[in-house]
Amino acid sequence: MDVARIDQLNIYWASLLAMREAVAQLAPRPDHLLIDAVRLDWDCPQTNIIHGDALSISIAAASIIAKVHRDEMIRRWDPVYPEYDLASNKGYRSPKHLAALREHGPTPLHRLSFAPVWMCTQVPQEIFDFMAESEADEAAMDQIGAD
């Protein structure tokens, strides 16, 4: 899933969609899902474990595999964006990475809705759909509280 889609949906809904798409590609089809904290819209029994990566060896292993895969994908972008030192920090919030964000702005790899990105940049923020919904909900709650 690309960063524009994640920004459009927000990270929570994008994660659920990515999980659902991943489960749909499994062969054979799963007869049970172990999921860290959330419930997936999928027709089979599920065990949802809060802090699952700390409490389930299966969820922890999946988490490690996903992180190693993501880090390798980011590392491959290092020659394209050398000023971010992606081979060393893999896009995480290192001081060098944050300084590069301030100096060079975000790349197409950066999620513009991620606070460390928009806080380090001079890029004007557009209001993403989920942000507007959240602001509307907060305004409605403020109004209820004022009544």
QUIGINOR-V25403 format. One record per pair of residues at least 24 apart in sequence whose C-alpha atoms are under 10 Angstrom apart, sorted by the first residue. I is the first residue (numbers start at 1). J is the second residue. If there is no record, write none. Layout:
i=(I I)
j=(J J)
This chain:
i=(2 2 2 2 3 3 3 3 3 3 4 4 4 4 4 4 5 6 6 6 6 7 7 7 7 7 7 7 7 8 8 8 8 8 8 8 8 9 9 9 9 10 10 10 10 10 10 10 11 11 11 12 13 16 16 17 34 34 35 36 36 74 77 81 81 92 93)
j=(108 109 110 111 108 109 110 111 112 113 108 109 110 111 112 113 111 111 112 113 114 110 111 112 113 114 128 129 130 111 112 113 127 128 129 130 131 128 129 130 131 111 113 114 128 129 130 131 111 113 114 38 130 40 41 41 58 59 59 60 63 109 109 107 109 116 117)
